[in-house]
Amino acid sequence: MVGRWIANAEVAKLGQRRWDEVPVLSGSQVQILPSAPYFFQLLVNILDNVSIIRCLLSCLPRANGYVACSFGLCMMGEEWGHRKRARAVVRGVSSNFDQAISSYFGTHTPDPVSAREAHADYVAALREQGVEIVSLPGLDEYPDCTFVEDAAVVVADFAVIPVMGHPTREGEQVAIQELLGKDLGLIQMPEGATMDGGDVVFFDDCFLLGKSTRTNAAGIAFFEQVVGDLGYGTMTLEVPDSTLHLTTVCSSPKPGMLVAAEGHLTPEQLAPLANNGVEILWVPNEEAYAANLIGFENGVVIISADYPITKRIIEDAGFTTRSVDMAHIRAADGSLTCCSIFY
């Protein structure tokens, strides 16, 4: 486009010249015929070099670990470039964690002290994988605040700030928004649309979205528009009444693979993915909680402790596991991915 505009300018300036005597575009190349003046050839060469430099720069990892071009992804090892886990924000456990919302996996009243111990081991497990941790303090007025995943969804160089699906959690986004806004562009979800980040599974070139009691159709429609404009696809799944969020029973340990919980999701729901070559590991219903895990490029997967069948399934798939005792986080319906936002 730039080359053609300059060519038009040259023709206007030197009216006696024909189109075959001025620069013309051929694909991404600019061809200069001998009749073009030296300064014009120099200008086009400069523009070509700028274009090459911009292309190479786009292949370098960004501050949040994302890579923009396919060549850059290839250099970083298949499709892992989009999943680089350079940094994560976490938030301390509220002193009122015993009042956190618990309707699904929780079997006893959450204990703030024990939950803090579990959260500390969780953070340690992330640090072991080289993740830079940014920690926010817990909030007394928000018992569920340690579940930061719900308060923002990172999409490339942006963070979508949702209207959260439970009214008692509205306001948890404020500090998260301020922090992420230092490095990412912010996109606010409009009123009437609701979404918890726990209903979003990032799957490399697309997002799996859960329609649930926390995420409504308007929230999904808004998110689809945002990620569509950024070049990502989406696939929506109905979250069953048996669970809170999509991520509670579904996660991805590496590109091209999903872990899903039997009795909550069905093969029919995931058939479009399986038919496109996605490998799906099913964990038994009695260990459904363990379907939520965090994978790293080095083959390590952080899993919840005390789920031996799931541990064997993951290790048989070639991964090395690092277990975290999540029992006291589970008491408030929280899982591994709930407790961090990678950015």
C-alpha positions, 0 to 999 in steps of 0.5 A: 500500500505504501509503495503504491501510494508513492508510485502514484505520487511519482506519476503525478510529479513526473506526468510523462512517465508510464505506469511500467516505468514506476515502482509496482508491487509484486506480492510483498516485494517492490520492483524498481525499474532503472528509470526510477530516480536514485532517491526513490530507490533509496526510500523504498529500500528503507521502507523494505528494511523497516518492514523486515525489522518489524516482522522480526520484532513481532517474533520475539516474546512480549513482556507477557510471554505471547508471540505474535507471528508463526515463525516466532512460535516455531522458534519457541517450540511448536505452539507453546509460544502462546502459553508462556507463563512468565508472570502470574498475579495471585491474591492472599486468602481473605480472613473471612474465607470461612464465608466464601461461597461453597455449593459444589465440591466443598464438603466442610466450612472453609478454614482461612488458616489452613487455606493460607498454608495450601495457597503458600504451597501453590505459589511455591509450586508456580515459582518452582517453574520459574513463574514471576509472582505478583501478590496482592493482599487478601480483602476482608470484605471479599471472602472469595477474593483469592480466586483471581481467575474470575476477575479478569481474562487475559487475551494477547495484550489485553485483559477483559474485565468482566461483570462477575456472575455473583453480586457479592464478588463485584468489586474484586476486579478493581485491584486486578484491573489496576495491576494488569492495566500497567502492562495490558490494554483493558476491555470492560464488559458492559452491564447486563453481560456477566462472566467469571474467568473460570468459564474460560479455557485458553486453548492456543488459537481459540477459547473454550467458553462455558455457559453457566450460572455465572456466565450468561449469553450476553457475556459470551457474545461480548467475549466472542466479539473481543477475541474474534477481533484479535484473531481467535476462535471460540467454542461454547459448552454448556456447563452442567448443574453439577459444577460451578465453572468450565475450568472446574472440570476441564483444563489443558496441560499442553497444546492439543490436549484437554483433560476432562471429567467424566460425569460432567462433560460428555464425549459428544460435547467435545467431539468437534475438538476430538474430530480435529485431532485434539487428544482428550484425557478423561478422568473418572467422575469420582476424581472430577476435581482433579481435571483442573490442572496447570501445565508447563512447557517443560512437561511438568503439570501441577495437579491436586494431591490425593487423586491417584487415578488422575495422577497415573493418567497424567503421568502415563501421558508423559508428564511429570507431576507436582502435587499441591494439597488443595483440600482447604481451597476446594472447601470453597469450590476453588481449584488450581487455576482459580488462584492465578492469572498468567499475564 
